[in-house]
């Protein structure tokens, strides 16, 4: 075990990039307020997750701080604010946290992987209290956890990617009930960071895919149905693949992969799954910034998964919407909080829209971005006829929590004008300046 400071860009600002894979309802654009901040014990929060731990109907937070060796739970007060944190020792350098359920008591449990090469279970009790449970050895420098029922016994199992070790391995922990796990160790490619569980060969069993940062590869391991895995099917990637997720982006019945790269290439790949563990040629986007973690979540409530990416080297939030398949329009951005690293999405304030909370790698603060999505009762065609003849495109920017926002209208010639709007007490929408934006002909 070699505990080193996990490598991230040595730049303090932060970015979130939100990539929506499919169209939202007409005019519905996810809009997030500038962040406010929540203090937590310890810096370098590498992983966090949201769930209702005390069964009061409001999503709570759990996170791990690599710097302070701690697991921290923050219970939601029901309004999107949080009660004082409760922390436990989580091993030397905790790197990943995952929600599980080990004992069938109806309360969620937590699993934490730490750089003392241990997987620790924390059992959940009434009122969102957690207590230390059993622990199990892992490979060298465990980095990220995935959960699934790998052996079909109805219990959630765990899998763990490992950055270190020679020969390289990953671990699977098969849940036997009552806090007992059987450890399976599988040889694989070295330097794994990202991990995702998905049925890549359509046999009904969840397989595992790893992003190998050290060797610029994806490794697909097929499950034999007992929670044991075959040898790696490897695929070359761009430089420094870092994190990945799986979803059926093209609706062909096979899970596809989304992969982000760090450092030189800074690319996003959408890789079609072909079945049988096979992968097709990727669609590639240049992100122009370092990316750290990604999260698939339906931000616009249209029934399709969107993609959220954190970038610790910039200072804004971007949203990309696209009506057909995994092809995205250019993003618009807003502030995301300094050192944005680990994301969680949930309706923390229970207003019907998903909010975001993002850890800062460099500080002991979480950035809370409240979703203030406002459904705009106008379309491009409305603006063409009523407000801006010649309009061909719209973009939106929130002006604050009062429902006001700025509309940028692009004309056929590329000339643009901005239109500030306001939300009326009746819920209606109007332009502050009622004069037309005459864009036709520039």
KEPA-396362 format. One record per residue (C-alpha): x, y, z; residue number from 0; residue in one letter. Coordinates in nm, 2 decimals, always signed. Layout:
east / north / up / i / aa
X / Y / Z / NUM / A
...
% end
This chain:
east / north / up / i / aa
+0.00 / +0.00 / +0.00 / 0 / X
+0.14 / +0.34 / -0.10 / 1 / X
-0.06 / +0.63 / +0.03 / 2 / X
+0.01 / +0.93 / -0.20 / 3 / X
-0.19 / +1.24 / -0.24 / 4 / X
-0.44 / +1.16 / -0.52 / 5 / X
-0.35 / +1.34 / -0.83 / 6 / X
-0.58 / +1.62 / -0.95 / 7 / X
-0.49 / +1.94 / -1.15 / 8 / X
-0.30 / +2.19 / -0.93 / 9 / X
-0.54 / +2.47 / -1.00 / 10 / X
-0.79 / +2.60 / -0.75 / 11 / X
-1.11 / +2.70 / -0.95 / 12 / X
-1.38 / +2.44 / -1.06 / 13 / X
-1.63 / +2.35 / -1.32 / 14 / X
-1.93 / +2.14 / -1.37 / 15 / X
-2.04 / +2.04 / -1.72 / 16 / X
-2.39 / +1.90 / -1.76 / 17 / X
-2.45 / +1.71 / -2.09 / 18 / X
-2.81 / +1.63 / -2.16 / 19 / X
-2.84 / +1.34 / -2.39 / 20 / X
-3.20 / +1.40 / -2.50 / 21 / X
-3.44 / +1.68 / -2.54 / 22 / X
-3.62 / +1.84 / -2.24 / 23 / X
-3.98 / +1.94 / -2.25 / 24 / X
-4.03 / +2.25 / -2.47 / 25 / X
-3.87 / +2.54 / -2.30 / 26 / X
-3.76 / +2.35 / -1.99 / 27 / X
-3.39 / +2.41 / -1.93 / 28 / X
-3.21 / +2.31 / -1.60 / 29 / X
-3.11 / +2.63 / -1.44 / 30 / X
-2.90 / +2.64 / -1.12 / 31 / X
-2.85 / +2.93 / -0.89 / 32 / X
-2.49 / +3.03 / -0.81 / 33 / X
-2.36 / +2.81 / -0.53 / 34 / X
-2.39 / +2.86 / -0.16 / 35 / X
-2.16 / +2.66 / +0.06 / 36 / X
-2.18 / +2.40 / +0.34 / 37 / X
-1.88 / +2.35 / +0.57 / 38 / X
-1.77 / +1.99 / +0.64 / 39 / X
-1.49 / +1.83 / +0.84 / 40 / X
-1.18 / +1.78 / +0.62 / 41 / X
-1.06 / +1.86 / +0.27 / 42 / X
-1.02 / +1.63 / -0.03 / 43 / X
-1.37 / +1.50 / -0.03 / 44 / X
-1.32 / +1.24 / -0.31 / 45 / X
-1.66 / +1.08 / -0.30 / 46 / X
-2.01 / +1.16 / -0.18 / 47 / X
-2.36 / +1.01 / -0.22 / 48 / X
-2.72 / +1.11 / -0.14 / 49 / X
-3.00 / +0.90 / +0.00 / 50 / X
-3.27 / +0.92 / +0.27 / 51 / X
-3.08 / +0.76 / +0.56 / 52 / X
-3.33 / +0.85 / +0.84 / 53 / X
-3.65 / +0.77 / +0.63 / 54 / X
-3.80 / +1.12 / +0.67 / 55 / X
-3.86 / +1.17 / +0.30 / 56 / X
-3.56 / +1.42 / +0.25 / 57 / X
-3.23 / +1.31 / +0.08 / 58 / X
-2.93 / +1.32 / +0.31 / 59 / X
-2.56 / +1.32 / +0.23 / 60 / X
-2.27 / +1.09 / +0.31 / 61 / X
-1.91 / +1.17 / +0.21 / 62 / X
-1.55 / +1.07 / +0.27 / 63 / X
-1.25 / +1.30 / +0.33 / 64 / X
-0.92 / +1.17 / +0.22 / 65 / X
-0.74 / +1.44 / +0.42 / 66 / X
-0.92 / +1.38 / +0.75 / 67 / X
-0.96 / +1.00 / +0.73 / 68 / X
-1.33 / +1.04 / +0.80 / 69 / X
-1.68 / +0.94 / +0.69 / 70 / X
-1.93 / +1.22 / +0.74 / 71 / X
-2.31 / +1.21 / +0.74 / 72 / X
-2.52 / +1.52 / +0.70 / 73 / X
-2.89 / +1.49 / +0.76 / 74 / X
-3.13 / +1.71 / +0.56 / 75 / X
-3.36 / +1.93 / +0.77 / 76 / X
-3.63 / +1.90 / +0.50 / 77 / X
-3.56 / +2.23 / +0.33 / 78 / X
-3.23 / +2.15 / +0.16 / 79 / X
-3.02 / +2.27 / +0.45 / 80 / X
-2.83 / +2.02 / +0.67 / 81 / X
-2.80 / +1.95 / +1.04 / 82 / X
-2.45 / +1.96 / +1.20 / 83 / X
-2.23 / +1.68 / +1.06 / 84 / X
-2.16 / +1.35 / +1.23 / 85 / X
-1.82 / +1.19 / +1.15 / 86 / X
-1.66 / +0.85 / +1.20 / 87 / X
-1.30 / +0.73 / +1.14 / 88 / X
-1.30 / +0.57 / +0.79 / 89 / X
-0.95 / +0.43 / +0.76 / 90 / X
-0.63 / +0.58 / +0.62 / 91 / X
-0.72 / +0.79 / +0.32 / 92 / X
-1.08 / +0.70 / +0.22 / 93 / X
-1.13 / +0.73 / -0.15 / 94 / X
-1.48 / +0.61 / -0.23 / 95 / X
-1.82 / +0.56 / -0.07 / 96 / X
-2.12 / +0.35 / -0.18 / 97 / X
-2.47 / +0.28 / -0.05 / 98 / X
-2.55 / -0.08 / +0.02 / 99 / X
-2.78 / -0.29 / +0.24 / 100 / X
-2.61 / -0.58 / +0.42 / 101 / X
-2.85 / -0.70 / +0.69 / 102 / X
-3.20 / -0.66 / +0.56 / 103 / X
-3.32 / -0.44 / +0.85 / 104 / X
-3.46 / -0.17 / +0.62 / 105 / X
-3.19 / +0.09 / +0.69 / 106 / X
-2.93 / +0.18 / +0.44 / 107 / X
-2.57 / +0.09 / +0.51 / 108 / X
-2.25 / +0.24 / +0.37 / 109 / X
-1.93 / +0.09 / +0.23 / 110 / X
-1.60 / +0.29 / +0.22 / 111 / X
-1.28 / +0.20 / +0.04 / 112 / X
-0.96 / +0.35 / +0.19 / 113 / X
-0.59 / +0.36 / +0.10 / 114 / X
-0.50 / +0.14 / +0.39 / 115 / X
-0.63 / -0.13 / +0.15 / 116 / X
-0.95 / -0.20 / +0.34 / 117 / X
-1.32 / -0.20 / +0.26 / 118 / X
-1.52 / -0.10 / +0.56 / 119 / X
-1.89 / -0.15 / +0.62 / 120 / X
-2.08 / +0.10 / +0.83 / 121 / X
-2.42 / -0.02 / +0.94 / 122 / X
-2.72 / +0.22 / +0.94 / 123 / X
-2.97 / +0.25 / +1.22 / 124 / X
-3.28 / +0.46 / +1.30 / 125 / X
-3.24 / +0.84 / +1.27 / 126 / X
-2.96 / +0.81 / +1.02 / 127 / X
-2.70 / +0.69 / +1.27 / 128 / X
-2.41 / +0.48 / +1.14 / 129 / X
-2.17 / +0.25 / +1.33 / 130 / X
-1.86 / +0.07 / +1.22 / 131 / X
-1.91 / -0.28 / +1.10 / 132 / X
-1.68 / -0.55 / +0.95 / 133 / X
-1.39 / -0.47 / +0.72 / 134 / X
-1.22 / -0.67 / +0.44 / 135 / X
-0.88 / -0.65 / +0.27 / 136 / X
-0.86 / -0.50 / -0.09 / 137 / X
-0.60 / -0.47 / -0.35 / 138 / X
-0.35 / -0.19 / -0.35 / 139 / X
-0.49 / +0.17 / -0.34 / 140 / X
-0.86 / +0.10 / -0.39 / 141 / X
-1.01 / +0.39 / -0.58 / 142 / X
-1.38 / +0.35 / -0.66 / 143 / X
-1.67 / +0.12 / -0.57 / 144 / X
-1.96 / -0.02 / -0.77 / 145 / X
-2.26 / -0.20 / -0.63 / 146 / X
-2.48 / -0.47 / -0.80 / 147 / X
-2.62 / -0.82 / -0.73 / 148 / X
-2.34 / -1.00 / -0.91 / 149 / X
-2.44 / -1.36 / -0.81 / 150 / X
-2.82 / -1.33 / -0.82 / 151 / X
-2.89 / -1.41 / -0.45 / 152 / X
-3.09 / -1.09 / -0.40 / 153 / X
-2.83 / -0.91 / -0.20 / 154 / X
-2.62 / -0.61 / -0.31 / 155 / X
-2.26 / -0.70 / -0.37 / 156 / X
-1.96 / -0.47 / -0.41 / 157 / X
-1.67 / -0.43 / -0.66 / 158 / X
-1.36 / -0.21 / -0.62 / 159 / X
-1.11 / -0.07 / -0.87 / 160 / X
-0.75 / -0.05 / -0.76 / 161 / X
-0.49 / +0.19 / -0.87 / 162 / X
-0.18 / +0.01 / -0.74 / 163 / X
-0.04 / -0.34 / -0.72 / 164 / X
+0.17 / -0.57 / -0.93 / 165 / X
+0.02 / -0.79 / -1.07 / 166 / X
-0.29 / -0.57 / -1.10 / 167 / X
-0.62 / -0.70 / -0.96 / 168 / X
-0.97 / -0.58 / -0.87 / 169 / X
-1.19 / -0.71 / -0.60 / 170 / X
-1.55 / -0.83 / -0.58 / 171 / X
-1.72 / -0.87 / -0.24 / 172 / X
-2.01 / -1.11 / -0.26 / 173 / X
-2.27 / -1.05 / +0.01 / 174 / X
-2.36 / -1.36 / +0.20 / 175 / X
-2.59 / -1.19 / +0.44 / 176 / X
-2.55 / -1.08 / +0.80 / 177 / X
-2.24 / -0.87 / +0.73 / 178 / X
-2.04 / -1.16 / +0.58 / 179 / X
-1.88 / -1.12 / +0.24 / 180 / X
-1.68 / -1.36 / +0.02 / 181 / X
-1.39 / -1.19 / -0.15 / 182 / X
-1.31 / -1.26 / -0.52 / 183 / X
-0.98 / -1.13 / -0.66 / 184 / X
-0.95 / -1.10 / -1.04 / 185 / X
-0.64 / -1.02 / -1.24 / 186 / X
-0.69 / -0.71 / -1.47 / 187 / X
-0.51 / -0.42 / -1.63 / 188 / X
-0.31 / -0.18 / -1.41 / 189 / X
-0.40 / +0.16 / -1.28 / 190 / X
-0.78 / +0.13 / -1.27 / 191 / X
-0.98 / +0.44 / -1.17 / 192 / X
-1.33 / +0.44 / -1.31 / 193 / X
-1.56 / +0.13 / -1.26 / 194 / X
-1.91 / +0.06 / -1.38 / 195 / X
-2.14 / -0.24 / -1.36 / 196 / X
-2.36 / -0.32 / -1.66 / 197 / X
-2.48 / -0.62 / -1.86 / 198 / X
-2.24 / -0.59 / -2.16 / 199 / X
-2.33 / -0.92 / -2.32 / 200 / X
-2.71 / -0.94 / -2.26 / 201 / X
-2.70 / -1.26 / -2.05 / 202 / X
-2.88 / -1.11 / -1.75 / 203 / X
-2.57 / -1.08 / -1.53 / 204 / X
-2.40 / -0.75 / -1.45 / 205 / X
-2.05 / -0.73 / -1.59 / 206 / X
-1.77 / -0.49 / -1.49 / 207 / X
-1.59 / -0.23 / -1.70 / 208 / X
-1.28 / -0.04 / -1.58 / 209 / X
-1.10 / +0.27 / -1.70 / 210 / X
-0.73 / +0.20 / -1.68 / 211 / X
-0.56 / +0.54 / -1.63 / 212 / X
-0.21 / +0.39 / -1.63 / 213 / X
-0.24 / +0.20 / -1.96 / 214 / X
-0.49 / +0.40 / -2.16 / 215 / X
-0.74 / +0.11 / -2.19 / 216 / X
-1.09 / +0.00 / -2.11 / 217 / X
-1.11 / -0.35 / -1.96 / 218 / X
-1.44 / -0.54 / -1.99 / 219 / X
-1.48 / -0.84 / -1.75 / 220 / X
-1.78 / -1.07 / -1.82 / 221 / X
-1.96 / -1.22 / -1.53 / 222 / X
-2.01 / -1.60 / -1.53 / 223 / X
-2.33 / -1.57 / -1.33 / 224 / X
-2.18 / -1.67 / -1.00 / 225 / X
-2.01 / -1.34 / -0.93 / 226 / X
-1.68 / -1.46 / -1.08 / 227 / X
-1.54 / -1.28 / -1.38 / 228 / X
-1.35 / -1.38 / -1.69 / 229 / X
-1.03 / -1.23 / -1.83 / 230 / X
-1.02 / -0.87 / -1.96 / 231 / X
-1.14 / -0.78 / -2.30 / 232 / X
-0.93 / -0.46 / -2.36 / 233 / X
-0.99 / -0.16 / -2.58 / 234 / X
-0.76 / +0.13 / -2.65 / 235 / X
-0.86 / +0.48 / -2.53 / 236 / X
-0.72 / +0.83 / -2.56 / 237 / X
-0.47 / +0.95 / -2.30 / 238 / X
-0.55 / +0.91 / -1.93 / 239 / X
-0.91 / +0.76 / -1.92 / 240 / X
-1.04 / +0.86 / -1.58 / 241 / X
-1.40 / +0.79 / -1.51 / 242 / X
-1.69 / +0.62 / -1.69 / 243 / X
-2.06 / +0.55 / -1.67 / 244 / X
-2.30 / +0.32 / -1.86 / 245 / X
-2.65 / +0.39 / -2.01 / 246 / X
-2.83 / +0.28 / -2.33 / 247 / X
-2.78 / +0.61 / -2.51 / 248 / X
-2.90 / +0.49 / -2.85 / 249 / X
-3.19 / +0.28 / -2.72 / 250 / X
-3.08 / -0.04 / -2.90 / 251 / X
-3.10 / -0.26 / -2.58 / 252 / X
-2.72 / -0.26 / -2.52 / 253 / X
-2.56 / -0.04 / -2.26 / 254 / X
-2.32 / +0.22 / -2.40 / 255 / X
-2.03 / +0.37 / -2.22 / 256 / X
-1.95 / +0.74 / -2.14 / 257 / X
-1.58 / +0.80 / -2.07 / 258 / X
-1.38 / +1.11 / -1.97 / 259 / X
-1.01 / +1.16 / -2.02 / 260 / X
-0.78 / +1.39 / -1.82 / 261 / X
-0.46 / +1.58 / -1.90 / 262 / X
-0.35 / +1.60 / -2.27 / 263 / X
-0.66 / +1.47 / -2.46 / 264 / X
-0.94 / +1.61 / -2.24 / 265 / X
-1.20 / +1.41 / -2.44 / 266 / X
-1.55 / +1.28 / -2.38 / 267 / X
-1.62 / +0.95 / -2.55 / 268 / X
-1.96 / +0.79 / -2.61 / 269 / X
-1.89 / +0.43 / -2.69 / 270 / X
-2.17 / +0.21 / -2.83 / 271 / X
-2.21 / -0.13 / -2.68 / 272 / X
-2.26 / -0.40 / -2.94 / 273 / X
-2.34 / -0.70 / -2.71 / 274 / X
-2.11 / -0.99 / -2.63 / 275 / X
-1.88 / -0.75 / -2.44 / 276 / X
-1.79 / -0.59 / -2.77 / 277 / X
-1.76 / -0.21 / -2.81 / 278 / X
-1.80 / +0.00 / -3.13 / 279 / X
-1.61 / +0.31 / -3.25 / 280 / X
-1.65 / +0.60 / -3.01 / 281 / X
-1.81 / +0.94 / -3.08 / 282 / X
-1.56 / +1.20 / -2.95 / 283 / X
-1.59 / +1.55 / -2.81 / 284 / X
-1.31 / +1.77 / -2.71 / 285 / X
-1.39 / +1.92 / -2.37 / 286 / X
-1.12 / +2.19 / -2.36 / 287 / X
-1.08 / +2.14 / -1.99 / 288 / X
-0.97 / +1.87 / -1.74 / 289 / X
-1.25 / +1.65 / -1.61 / 290 / X
-1.26 / +1.46 / -1.28 / 291 / X
-1.59 / +1.27 / -1.23 / 292 / X
-1.91 / +1.21 / -1.42 / 293 / X
-2.26 / +1.12 / -1.31 / 294 / X
-2.56 / +1.01 / -1.52 / 295 / X
-2.88 / +1.17 / -1.39 / 296 / X
-3.21 / +1.30 / -1.55 / 297 / X
-3.17 / +1.67 / -1.48 / 298 / X
-3.45 / +1.79 / -1.71 / 299 / X
-3.71 / +1.53 / -1.60 / 300 / X
-3.77 / +1.40 / -1.95 / 301 / X
-3.72 / +1.03 / -1.87 / 302 / X
-3.37 / +1.02 / -2.02 / 303 / X
-3.04 / +1.02 / -1.84 / 304 / X
-2.82 / +1.33 / -1.87 / 305 / X
-2.45 / +1.36 / -1.80 / 306 / X
-2.28 / +1.57 / -1.53 / 307 / X
-1.91 / +1.61 / -1.53 / 308 / X
-1.70 / +1.79 / -1.27 / 309 / X
-1.39 / +1.98 / -1.36 / 310 / X
-1.17 / +2.10 / -1.08 / 311 / X
-0.96 / +2.34 / -1.30 / 312 / X
-1.24 / +2.58 / -1.41 / 313 / X
-1.51 / +2.78 / -1.23 / 314 / X
-1.85 / +2.74 / -1.39 / 315 / X
-2.14 / +2.50 / -1.47 / 316 / X
-2.23 / +2.41 / -1.83 / 317 / X
-2.55 / +2.25 / -1.96 / 318 / X
-2.57 / +2.08 / -2.31 / 319 / X
-2.91 / +1.98 / -2.44 / 320 / X
-2.97 / +1.78 / -2.76 / 321 / X
-3.29 / +1.63 / -2.90 / 322 / X
-3.16 / +1.31 / -3.06 / 323 / X
-2.92 / +1.06 / -2.92 / 324 / X
-2.57 / +1.11 / -2.77 / 325 / X
-2.48 / +1.42 / -2.97 / 326 / X
-2.46 / +1.75 / -2.78 / 327 / X
-2.48 / +2.12 / -2.86 / 328 / X
-2.23 / +2.36 / -2.71 / 329 / X
-2.27 / +2.42 / -2.34 / 330 / X
-2.36 / +2.74 / -2.15 / 331 / X
-2.18 / +2.78 / -1.82 / 332 / X
-2.23 / +2.92 / -1.47 / 333 / X
-2.03 / +2.91 / -1.15 / 334 / X
-1.97 / +2.56 / -0.99 / 335 / X
-1.76 / +2.62 / -0.68 / 336 / X
-1.38 / +2.62 / -0.63 / 337 / X
-1.22 / +2.28 / -0.68 / 338 / X
-1.54 / +2.10 / -0.78 / 339 / X
-1.47 / +1.73 / -0.76 / 340 / X
-1.73 / +1.48 / -0.64 / 341 / X
-2.10 / +1.53 / -0.74 / 342 / X
-2.43 / +1.42 / -0.60 / 343 / X
-2.78 / +1.50 / -0.74 / 344 / X
-3.11 / +1.49 / -0.55 / 345 / X
-3.41 / +1.70 / -0.48 / 346 / X
-3.26 / +1.83 / -0.16 / 347 / X
-3.52 / +2.11 / -0.11 / 348 / X
-3.81 / +1.89 / -0.22 / 349 / X
-3.95 / +2.14 / -0.48 / 350 / X
-3.97 / +1.88 / -0.76 / 351 / X
-3.64 / +1.96 / -0.93 / 352 / X
-3.30 / +1.79 / -0.89 / 353 / X
-3.04 / +2.00 / -0.71 / 354 / X
-2.66 / +1.95 / -0.72 / 355 / X
-2.41 / +1.93 / -0.44 / 356 / X
-2.04 / +1.91 / -0.53 / 357 / X
-1.74 / +1.87 / -0.31 / 358 / X
-1.43 / +2.09 / -0.33 / 359 / X
-1.11 / +1.90 / -0.35 / 360 / X
-0.91 / +2.19 / -0.22 / 361 / X
-1.13 / +2.32 / +0.07 / 362 / X
-1.36 / +2.18 / +0.35 / 363 / X
-1.67 / +2.31 / +0.17 / 364 / X
-1.95 / +2.16 / -0.04 / 365 / X
-2.11 / +2.38 / -0.31 / 366 / X
-2.49 / +2.36 / -0.32 / 367 / X
-2.65 / +2.45 / -0.65 / 368 / X
-3.03 / +2.48 / -0.62 / 369 / X
-3.23 / +2.40 / -0.93 / 370 / X
-3.45 / +2.70 / -1.02 / 371 / X
-3.57 / +2.57 / -1.36 / 372 / X
-3.84 / +2.79 / -1.50 / 373 / X
-4.05 / +2.66 / -1.79 / 374 / X
-4.04 / +2.94 / -2.04 / 375 / X
-4.38 / +2.97 / -2.23 / 376 / X
-4.21 / +3.07 / -2.55 / 377 / X
-4.02 / +2.89 / -2.83 / 378 / X
-3.79 / +3.00 / -3.11 / 379 / X
-4.09 / +3.01 / -3.34 / 380 / X
-4.28 / +3.23 / -3.10 / 381 / X
-3.99 / +3.47 / -3.09 / 382 / X
-3.96 / +3.48 / -3.47 / 383 / X
-4.32 / +3.60 / -3.50 / 384 / X
-4.37 / +3.80 / -3.18 / 385 / X
-4.04 / +3.93 / -3.05 / 386 / X
-3.75 / +3.87 / -3.28 / 387 / X
-3.81 / +3.82 / -3.66 / 388 / X
-3.52 / +3.61 / -3.79 / 389 / X
-3.44 / +3.43 / -3.46 / 390 / X
-3.29 / +3.09 / -3.51 / 391 / X
-3.16 / +3.00 / -3.17 / 392 / X
-3.21 / +3.07 / -2.80 / 393 / X
-3.00 / +3.03 / -2.49 / 394 / X
-3.09 / +3.10 / -2.13 / 395 / X
-2.91 / +3.23 / -1.82 / 396 / X
-3.05 / +3.25 / -1.47 / 397 / X
-3.05 / +3.60 / -1.31 / 398 / X
-3.14 / +3.47 / -0.96 / 399 / X
-3.38 / +3.28 / -0.74 / 400 / X
-3.68 / +3.51 / -0.84 / 401 / X
-3.74 / +3.34 / -1.17 / 402 / X
-3.58 / +3.61 / -1.38 / 403 / X
-3.34 / +3.52 / -1.66 / 404 / X
-3.16 / +3.65 / -1.96 / 405 / X
-3.24 / +3.52 / -2.31 / 406 / X
-2.98 / +3.54 / -2.59 / 407 / X
-3.14 / +3.53 / -2.93 / 408 / X
-2.93 / +3.45 / -3.24 / 409 / X
-3.03 / +3.57 / -3.58 / 410 / X
-2.98 / +3.41 / -3.92 / 411 / X
-2.67 / +3.61 / -3.99 / 412 / X
-2.51 / +3.52 / -3.65 / 413 / X
-2.59 / +3.86 / -3.50 / 414 / X
-2.71 / +3.82 / -3.14 / 415 / X
-2.90 / +4.04 / -2.89 / 416 / X
-2.99 / +3.98 / -2.53 / 417 / X
-3.34 / +4.01 / -2.38 / 418 / X
-3.39 / +4.04 / -2.00 / 419 / X
-3.71 / +3.89 / -1.88 / 420 / X
-3.91 / +3.88 / -1.55 / 421 / X
-4.15 / +3.64 / -1.38 / 422 / X
-4.47 / +3.81 / -1.27 / 423 / X
-4.66 / +3.72 / -0.95 / 424 / X
-4.92 / +3.55 / -1.16 / 425 / X
-4.66 / +3.31 / -1.30 / 426 / X
-4.67 / +3.47 / -1.64 / 427 / X
-4.35 / +3.57 / -1.82 / 428 / X
-4.27 / +3.89 / -2.00 / 429 / X
-3.98 / +4.08 / -2.15 / 430 / X
-3.86 / +4.38 / -1.95 / 431 / X
-3.80 / +4.56 / -2.28 / 432 / X
-4.10 / +4.50 / -2.51 / 433 / X
-3.93 / +4.63 / -2.82 / 434 / X
-3.87 / +4.37 / -3.09 / 435 / X
-3.52 / +4.23 / -3.14 / 436 / X
-3.49 / +4.28 / -3.52 / 437 / X
-3.23 / +4.02 / -3.61 / 438 / X
-3.32 / +3.94 / -3.97 / 439 / X
-3.03 / +4.05 / -4.19 / 440 / X
-2.81 / +4.12 / -3.89 / 441 / X
% end
